[in-house]
Amino acid sequence: GMRIVDVSNPLAARVVGAVSGTFSTVAVSGQYAYTAQTIPGNPATISLLVMDLSNPASPLITGSLNFGSVGMGGLKAVGSLVYATFGSAGLKIIDVSTPQRPYVLGTATPSGGASTVAVSGNYAYVGTSNAMVVVDVSHPSSPRLMGSVATTPSVLAAGNGRVYAISGTQVVIIDVSKPNAPQILGTTTTYGAPALDVIGTTLFLANPAISHSQANGGVWVVDASDPTQPRLLEQIIVPGTTRTITASNGLIYAGDSASTVDIIQ
């Protein structure tokens, strides 16, 4: 299922609400959460649920949109729009301004499909099987494919005119100040990870260890101010196999395979 955790006091985080079901990803904007739910069946289908969290102890499902048996990958929420990737079906921009009636507003279908997405300003950055593609979403009903750069992102984060991608065992740093011509600024084979987030030019990477006792697992904090020479600032060992990470308001939230959230200052 899905758990709603009150982190207003980071030293005493507590679960305040729960929703049953099978969920693969979630994004939050304002008082609403948007989540991909697997609906059992033969075949199973995927629905985007719109969930009102104004009373977190009693989350309310206000609307849903079923996408059939196509799998949903990345999910981002910005204001009243949700950006979701659907493999060969591309990037779909979903209008959730009326929570009871979400609908697909626009679609972009880059070559190589769409597996992951990051959003910053008027642009969405889409990971495909062979490239990171810049999509102009200033008019979300008619998104436009702009430039691309050859890499194979499994995870993307964006900010300050850059996109940070995990591509295999590499962190790839991409300049997107010219959307028609994104350019790789630097790569490193040192910091491969299944998840990352960014604040400014500081990267936070989740690096799962094989076991809890392995010394190189946990969270890596990397200074990418010089994109040609990213450098490790700190490694934080956490008591689990860390696979997800979110950075917000000076805190890092790391999720591990033992269903634990670690809150790091």
N, C-alpha and C positions, 0 to 999 in steps of 0.2 A: 504493500500500500504506500501511501504518501503521508509523511509526518510534517506537521507545522510546528516550528521550534521558536520560542520566544528567546531572543538573544539581547534583549534590552539591558540585561545585566550579564555581560559575557562570562563572569565568574560563576554564574548559576543559571546556565541555559536550561530550559525545560520544554518538554513537549506539551503543547497546549491544545492540539487538535490532530485529527487523523482522518484519512479517507481510504476506504478499502478499494482494492482493484489492483491491476497490473499496469504500472506506469514506467516509461522509459526515460523521460526527460521533462523538465519543468522550467518555465521562465516566469518572472514576476514583473509587473508594472503597476504602480499604484496599489489599489486595494484588490487587484485581480491576479490570480495565478492562471497560467495556461500550460496544460500538460498533455502529453501524448499517452493515451490509454489504449491498451490492447483489449479488444472486445473478443471474447472466445467465440469460436465457430469453425466451420470447415468450408472455406479457410477463415482464419481469424482476420479481423479488420482493425484499422487504426482510427481512432477519433481524437480530435482536438477538443479538450474540455475547457470551458471558461468557468472559473471558480471564484466566487466572491469571498474574500477573506476579511471583510470588515468586522466580522465576529470570528476570530481565528479558532475559537473553541468549537464553533459549529460552521465549518465551511459549507458554502451553498453552491451547488452546480447550477449555473444560470443558463448555460447554452452549450451546444456541442456541434461539431461538424465532422462527418465521417468521410474518410478518404479511401475506403475500400481496403484491399489487401496490400497496397503499396506501403513500404516501410518509411517511417519518418526518421530523419537523422538529426541535424542541428535544429535548434529552436531558440529564437531571440524575440523579446518583446520590447518595443519602443513606443511609448505613448499608447495610441489606440490601434497600433499595427503589430502583427505577429509575423515573423519571417521564419519559414520552415523549409527544410530541404527534403526532397523525396526521390533521391537517386535519379533515374532516367526521366522522371517526371519534372525535374528541375526545382527551382526555387519558387515557392508560392508566398505571396503577400496577402495576409488575411486581415480583413477589417473587423475589429472587435469593438468598434465605437458603440454598437448596440449589443451588449453582452448576451442578450437572449437569442440573437440571430447573427452569429459570425458568418462571413462569406468570403470567398476568394476574390480579391480585388484585382490582382495582377499576377502574371507568371513570367519567369525568365527561364529559358532552357539552354544553358551553355553546353557546348560539346563536352562530353565526358561526364554528364550528369551533375548532381549536386549532393555532396555528402555532409558538408559543415558550413556554417555561416557566422560572420561577425558583422556588426552594423555600427557605423559611426557617421553622424551627420547625414548627408544626402546620399550616402553610398553604402551598399552591402558588398561584402567580400565573401565570395563563394569558393569553397574548395571542391574541385572535381577530381577525376581519376588521373588527370595529367597537368593541372594548372590551378593557380589562384586567379579568379576572374573578378574584375571590378564591375559592379552593376550600379548604374545610376537609378536611384529610387526616389528622386525628387518628385516625380509624378508616379506614385505607386501603382496606379492603374495601368501604366505602360512603362514598366522598367526597361532600361536600355543596357545592353552589354557594351562595356567600354573596352579597356585593355586587359591583358592577361600576362602572366609570367609563369614559366614552366617550373612546377614543383608539384608535390603530391600531398597536400595538407590533410591531416587527420583531425587537427584542431586549429582554430584561428582565434586571435584576439586583435583588436584594433584600437588605436588612439594616437593623437598627436601626429597625424600624417603618416603613420606607419602601420603595417600589419605584421603580426608575429605569427608564424606558422610552425607547427610540429610536422615535420616531413620525415617519416622513418625515424632514424636516430638523430636527426638534425633539428636545430632551431634555425629557422630561416627568417631573416629580418628584411622587410620589403618596404621601400619608399613608395607611397601611393599619393604623393603630393601632385603628381600629374596622372590623373585617372586613366588617360588614354595610353599611358606608357609607364606602368609600374616597373620598378627596378629593384633587383636584389642588392641590398647593401652589404650583407654579410651572412655567413652561415657558420655553424659550429656543430661538430659531431659529439660534443661533450654532454649536452643537456637534453637528450631525447626523453620524452615523457608522454603519458597519455592525456594530460590536461595542463592548461596554463591559463593565467590571467595576467593583466598588466595594469599598473598605476604609473602614469608618466612614462618613464623609460626603465622602470624596474619590473622585472618579470618574476612571477611566482609559478613554479612548476611542481606538479605532483609527480613523484617518482616512486612507484611501488617497489618495495623490496620483495625478495623471494620469501623471506620470513621476517618476523618481527625483530629478530636479533641481527639482521643484516645491517651493517653500519652505513651503507650509502643510500638507504631509502629515506622517505619522508618528503619534506618540502625544501626545494632549492630556491634561494633568492638570488637573482642574477641582475647585475647592472649592465644594461644595454645602451647606456648613453653614448658610448662609442660602438656603433653597430658592427664595426669590423673586428672588434675584440671584446665580446661580452665576457664579463668576469664574475665569478662566484663571490657573493658577499657573505652568504651564510647558508649553512645547511641545518635544517631543523629536523631532528629525528622524532617521529611521532609513533605512538604505540600501535600502529596498524599498517595495513598494506594500502597506501594512499593512492587513490585513482581519480579524484575530482578535487577542484579547487575554485574558490571564488574570493575575490578581493573587493572589499567595500569599507569605506570610512575608517581606514587605518587598521582594519582587522582582516585576517585571512581565515577562511573557513575551509578546512580540508576534510573530505569524506573518505572513509576507508571501507574495506571489504568486510569488516566486522560490524557494519552498521553504526559506526561511531562518527560523530562530527567533532573535530578538534578545532578550537578557536585559538588563533595565534595573534599576538599583538606585534 
